[in-house]
Amino acid sequence: MTTGDFPDFADVVWRPLRADDAEVMSALQQRCFLVDGGHRITPVEMSEEFDRHGEHAETDSIGAFDPSGRLLAFGWAQVPRGGTTEHRGFVWMEIDPDHRGVVDDVVLEFVEDATTNRLRTFQDGVPLRLYRYGVYDKMTDAIDLMKRHGYEIARYFTDNLRDLSLPIDDYPLDPTLVARSWSPEVEADALIVHNEAFADHWGSQPIEPHIWASFNAGEFFEPDTSWVAYDGAIPVSYVMSAKYPHDFADRGRTEAWIEGIGTLRSHRGRGIASALITMAIRGFRDEGLQFARLGVDSENPTGANAIYERLGFFPEERTMTFTKPVD
């Protein structure tokens, strides 16, 4: 598909996204947020997307820019390497609410073609699949669009909330283990734990080191409430935290996120995750924050949902994930 295949509206120019578009990409997403809900994405976070996935942005992304430079729509195919049981391609789209229905289908078709072409560069016989994460219930136009193009709802995820004004029960760490504060060495060990711990989770594949590092290098990462637990010299569990102050006004509260939590299968059932989460949320409370948040697969097979409920978390918002196999 070439730029000549895109509809002519609002005198836009169609071209690939560039790293210096982060500001206008964020502005578009925040206009979408006002209609769709979810969370704002800042220009800094948009820039980080280029750090993680910008290698092929010239061929795998497209944006519609009006004469003033305002971005009215974009689509981006993001295909990480390193899949072992499946190669995943992520379909990312943002369409200005005032222009929906005009370009939605053609942008999706572009992104799907780009994602599929990128996926087919893997020649190892591993299955290929398209994903679109983070579709909230309010996003009825996006839901209809994905279904119209043959995608199916494969999974629901919930954003869970914990009121930090309520008592926090004691869940001490197993005394045979040691929790180490975040550092470059600990960060590398946390990735080892994550990739092994999530090997049995739906839709999960190993994360590349440079992508993992980018999660922990940004201004929103909270190293003081992030740890890795060790059994001797072996890393066995981790918790990562983040805080997004730009969300506070929208939510009407202050909060921090448990961005990641995982325990090796060999060490599950020993209360390690409960202990690390408790350490994190006590840290949030001591910082003066009002709530803790975390996201979870509603069909998580490890019993995580029961753990979070016991720790005082309750569901607040739900998103759906659409998938579609590549032949």
C-alpha positions as CSV (number, residue, x, y, z in Angstrom):
1,M,0.0,0.0,0.0
2,T,1.4,3.4,-1.0
3,T,0.5,6.9,0.3
4,G,-1.6,7.3,-2.9
5,D,-3.9,4.6,-1.6
6,F,-5.0,6.6,1.4
7,P,-8.1,8.8,1.4
8,D,-7.7,12.5,0.8
9,F,-9.3,14.4,3.7
10,A,-8.6,17.7,5.5
11,D,-5.7,18.3,3.1
12,V,-3.5,15.8,5.0
13,V,-0.2,14.5,3.9
14,W,0.4,10.8,4.6
15,R,4.0,9.8,5.6
16,P,5.8,7.5,8.0
17,L,6.2,8.4,11.6
18,R,9.5,9.8,12.9
19,A,11.0,10.1,16.3
20,D,10.5,13.9,16.2
21,D,6.7,13.3,15.8
22,A,6.5,12.2,19.5
23,E,4.9,15.5,20.5
24,V,2.1,15.4,17.9
25,M,1.6,11.7,18.4
26,S,1.0,12.4,22.1
27,A,-1.4,15.2,21.4
28,L,-3.5,12.9,19.1
29,Q,-3.5,10.1,21.7
30,Q,-4.6,12.5,24.4
31,R,-7.5,13.7,22.3
32,C,-8.5,10.1,21.8
33,F,-8.1,9.5,25.6
34,L,-10.8,12.1,26.3
35,V,-13.3,10.0,24.3
36,D,-12.0,6.4,24.9
37,G,-10.7,6.5,28.4
38,G,-7.6,4.6,29.5
39,H,-4.4,6.5,30.1
40,R,-2.6,9.4,28.5
41,I,0.7,8.8,26.7
42,T,3.2,11.6,27.2
43,P,5.7,12.8,24.5
44,V,8.4,11.2,26.6
45,E,6.6,7.8,26.4
46,M,6.1,8.2,22.7
47,S,9.8,8.8,22.2
48,E,10.5,5.6,24.1
49,E,8.4,3.7,21.6
50,F,11.0,4.7,18.9
51,D,13.8,3.5,21.2
52,R,12.1,0.1,21.4
53,H,10.5,-0.3,17.9
54,G,11.8,2.5,15.7
55,E,14.1,0.4,13.6
56,H,11.4,-0.2,11.0
57,A,9.2,2.9,11.5
58,E,10.0,4.1,8.0
59,T,8.2,1.2,6.4
60,D,5.9,0.0,9.2
61,S,4.1,3.2,10.2
62,I,2.0,5.8,8.7
63,G,0.5,9.2,9.8
64,A,-1.9,11.7,8.4
65,F,-0.6,15.3,9.0
66,D,-2.8,18.3,8.3
67,P,-1.2,21.6,6.9
68,S,-0.6,22.9,10.4
69,G,1.4,19.7,11.3
70,R,-1.4,18.4,13.5
71,L,-1.6,14.6,13.4
72,L,-5.1,13.3,12.7
73,A,-4.4,9.5,12.5
74,F,-1.6,7.1,12.7
75,G,-0.9,3.4,12.5
76,W,2.2,1.5,13.5
77,A,3.2,-2.2,13.2
78,Q,5.5,-3.3,16.0
79,V,7.0,-6.7,15.8
80,P,9.5,-7.7,18.5
81,R,12.1,-10.4,17.9
82,G,12.7,-13.4,20.2
83,G,9.5,-15.3,20.0
84,T,9.9,-19.0,20.8
85,T,6.4,-20.5,20.6
86,E,4.8,-17.6,18.6
87,H,5.9,-14.5,16.8
88,R,3.6,-11.6,17.7
89,G,2.9,-8.5,15.7
90,F,1.2,-5.6,17.5
91,V,-1.3,-3.4,15.7
92,W,-1.3,0.1,17.1
93,M,-3.7,2.8,15.9
94,E,-5.0,6.2,17.0
95,I,-7.7,8.0,15.0
96,D,-8.8,11.5,15.9
97,P,-12.4,11.3,17.2
98,D,-13.5,14.0,14.7
99,H,-12.3,11.9,11.8
100,R,-13.3,8.4,12.7
101,G,-15.2,6.4,10.1
102,V,-13.1,8.1,7.3
103,V,-9.7,6.4,7.6
104,D,-10.1,3.6,10.2
105,D,-10.3,0.7,7.8
106,V,-7.5,1.8,5.5
107,V,-5.2,2.6,8.4
108,L,-5.9,-0.9,9.9
109,E,-5.3,-2.5,6.5
110,F,-1.9,-0.7,6.2
111,V,-0.8,-1.7,9.7
112,E,-2.0,-5.3,9.2
113,D,-0.1,-5.6,5.9
114,A,3.0,-4.1,7.4
115,T,2.8,-6.4,10.5
116,T,2.1,-9.5,8.4
117,N,5.1,-8.7,6.1
118,R,7.4,-8.2,9.0
119,L,6.2,-11.4,10.7
120,R,6.8,-13.4,7.5
121,T,10.5,-12.5,7.7
122,F,10.7,-15.1,10.5
123,Q,11.6,-18.3,8.7
124,D,11.6,-20.7,11.6
125,G,8.1,-22.3,11.3
126,V,6.9,-20.7,14.5
127,P,3.2,-19.6,14.3
128,L,2.5,-16.0,13.5
129,R,-0.3,-13.9,15.2
130,L,-1.6,-10.3,15.1
131,Y,-2.5,-8.6,18.4
132,R,-4.3,-5.5,19.5
133,Y,-4.1,-4.8,23.2
134,G,-5.7,-2.2,25.4
135,V,-9.2,-1.8,23.9
136,Y,-11.5,-0.5,26.6
137,D,-15.2,-1.2,26.8
138,K,-16.0,2.4,25.8
139,M,-14.1,2.1,22.5
140,T,-17.1,0.7,20.6
141,D,-15.8,2.0,17.2
142,A,-12.5,0.2,17.7
143,I,-14.3,-3.0,18.8
144,D,-16.5,-2.9,15.7
145,L,-13.5,-2.2,13.5
146,M,-11.5,-5.2,14.7
147,K,-14.4,-7.5,14.4
148,R,-15.1,-6.3,10.9
149,H,-11.6,-7.3,9.9
150,G,-11.8,-10.8,11.3
151,Y,-10.2,-10.2,14.7
152,E,-11.6,-12.0,17.8
153,I,-11.6,-11.1,21.5
154,A,-9.0,-13.5,22.9
155,R,-8.6,-12.3,26.4
156,Y,-9.8,-9.8,29.0
157,F,-7.5,-7.9,31.3
158,T,-8.4,-5.8,34.4
159,D,-6.8,-2.8,36.0
160,N,-7.0,-3.5,39.7
161,L,-7.0,-0.8,42.4
162,R,-5.8,-0.9,46.1
163,D,-6.8,1.8,48.6
164,L,-3.7,2.5,50.6
165,S,-5.6,4.1,53.4
166,L,-6.8,0.6,54.4
167,P,-4.6,-1.6,56.6
168,I,-1.9,-3.5,54.9
169,D,-1.4,-7.0,56.4
170,D,2.0,-8.5,57.0
171,Y,3.3,-10.9,54.3
172,P,7.0,-11.2,55.3
173,L,9.5,-12.6,52.8
174,D,10.6,-16.1,53.4
175,P,13.7,-15.7,55.6
176,T,15.7,-18.0,53.4
177,L,15.4,-15.4,50.6
178,V,16.9,-12.0,50.2
179,A,15.3,-9.0,48.4
180,R,17.8,-6.8,46.6
181,S,17.2,-3.2,45.6
182,W,17.2,-2.2,41.9
183,S,20.6,-1.9,40.2
184,P,21.9,-2.8,36.7
185,E,22.8,-6.3,37.9
186,V,19.4,-6.8,39.5
187,E,17.7,-5.4,36.3
188,A,19.3,-8.1,34.2
189,D,18.3,-10.8,36.7
190,A,14.8,-9.5,36.8
191,L,14.6,-10.1,33.0
192,I,15.7,-13.7,33.4
193,V,13.0,-14.2,36.0
194,H,10.4,-12.5,33.9
195,N,11.1,-14.5,30.7
196,E,11.0,-17.8,32.6
197,A,8.1,-16.9,34.9
198,F,5.9,-15.8,32.0
199,A,6.7,-18.7,29.7
200,D,3.4,-20.3,30.8
201,H,1.3,-17.1,30.5
202,W,-1.0,-16.6,27.6
203,G,0.3,-14.3,24.8
204,S,3.7,-13.9,26.5
205,Q,7.0,-14.3,24.7
206,P,10.6,-13.5,25.9
207,I,11.4,-9.8,26.1
208,E,14.5,-8.5,24.4
209,P,17.1,-6.9,26.7
210,H,17.0,-3.5,25.0
211,I,13.2,-3.3,25.4
212,W,13.4,-4.4,29.0
213,A,16.1,-1.8,29.8
214,S,13.9,0.9,28.3
215,F,11.1,0.1,30.7
216,N,13.5,0.8,33.6
217,A,15.3,3.8,32.2
218,G,12.3,6.1,31.9
219,E,11.4,9.0,34.2
220,F,8.3,7.1,35.5
221,F,10.1,4.0,36.8
222,E,10.3,3.7,40.6
223,P,13.5,1.9,41.6
224,D,13.0,2.5,45.3
225,T,9.9,0.2,45.2
226,S,11.3,-2.4,42.9
227,W,13.2,-5.5,44.0
228,V,14.4,-8.9,43.0
229,A,14.2,-11.8,45.4
230,Y,17.1,-14.3,45.5
231,D,17.4,-17.8,46.7
232,G,21.1,-17.8,47.4
233,A,22.6,-16.6,44.1
234,I,19.6,-17.5,42.0
235,P,17.0,-14.8,41.2
236,V,13.5,-16.3,41.7
237,S,11.0,-13.4,41.8
238,Y,10.8,-9.7,41.0
239,V,8.5,-6.7,41.4
240,M,8.7,-3.4,39.3
241,S,6.9,-0.2,40.1
242,A,6.2,3.0,38.2
243,K,4.4,6.3,38.8
244,Y,2.6,8.5,36.2
245,P,1.9,11.9,37.8
246,H,0.2,13.1,34.6
247,D,-2.6,10.7,35.4
248,F,-3.3,12.1,38.8
249,A,-5.7,14.9,37.8
250,D,-7.6,12.6,35.4
251,R,-8.1,10.0,38.1
252,G,-8.7,12.4,40.9
253,R,-6.2,10.6,43.1
254,T,-2.5,9.9,43.4
255,E,-1.3,6.3,42.6
256,A,1.5,4.1,41.6
257,W,1.6,1.0,39.5
258,I,2.9,-2.5,40.1
259,E,4.2,-2.7,36.5
260,G,5.5,-6.2,36.7
261,I,5.5,-9.2,39.2
262,G,6.7,-12.7,38.5
263,T,7.9,-15.8,40.3
264,L,9.7,-18.8,38.9
265,R,7.5,-21.9,38.9
266,S,9.9,-23.7,41.2
267,H,9.3,-21.1,43.9
268,R,5.5,-20.4,43.6
269,G,3.3,-21.1,46.6
270,R,5.8,-19.7,49.1
271,G,4.2,-16.2,49.4
272,I,7.1,-14.5,47.6
273,A,4.9,-12.4,45.3
274,S,2.7,-11.4,48.2
275,A,5.7,-10.3,50.2
276,L,7.2,-8.2,47.3
277,I,3.9,-6.6,46.5
278,T,3.4,-5.7,50.2
279,M,6.8,-4.1,50.3
280,A,5.9,-2.1,47.2
281,I,2.5,-0.8,48.3
282,R,3.9,0.1,51.7
283,G,6.5,2.1,49.9
284,F,3.7,3.8,47.9
285,R,1.9,4.6,51.1
286,D,5.0,6.0,52.8
287,E,5.5,8.2,49.8
288,G,2.1,9.7,50.5
289,L,0.2,8.1,47.5
290,Q,-3.4,7.2,47.9
291,F,-3.8,4.1,45.7
292,A,-1.8,1.2,44.1
293,R,-2.7,-0.3,40.7
294,L,-1.8,-3.4,38.7
295,G,-3.1,-5.1,35.6
296,V,-3.8,-8.8,35.4
297,D,-5.0,-11.3,32.9
298,S,-8.6,-12.3,34.0
299,E,-7.7,-15.9,33.2
300,N,-4.3,-15.9,34.8
301,P,-3.4,-19.6,35.4
302,T,-1.0,-19.0,38.4
303,G,-3.7,-18.0,40.9
304,A,-2.5,-14.4,40.8
305,N,-6.1,-13.0,40.9
306,A,-6.7,-14.7,44.3
307,I,-3.4,-13.2,45.5
308,Y,-4.3,-9.7,44.5
309,E,-7.8,-10.0,46.0
310,R,-6.2,-11.2,49.3
311,L,-3.9,-8.2,49.2
312,G,-6.8,-5.8,48.9
313,F,-7.0,-5.1,45.2
314,F,-10.3,-4.9,43.3
315,P,-11.1,-4.6,39.6
316,E,-11.7,-1.1,38.3
317,E,-11.5,-1.1,34.5
318,R,-11.4,-3.8,31.9
319,T,-9.7,-4.0,28.5
320,M,-9.9,-6.6,25.8
321,T,-7.2,-8.1,23.5
322,F,-8.0,-8.9,19.9
323,T,-6.0,-11.4,18.0
324,K,-5.9,-12.8,14.5
325,P,-3.7,-15.6,13.1
326,V,-1.5,-15.0,10.1
327,D,-1.8,-17.8,7.5
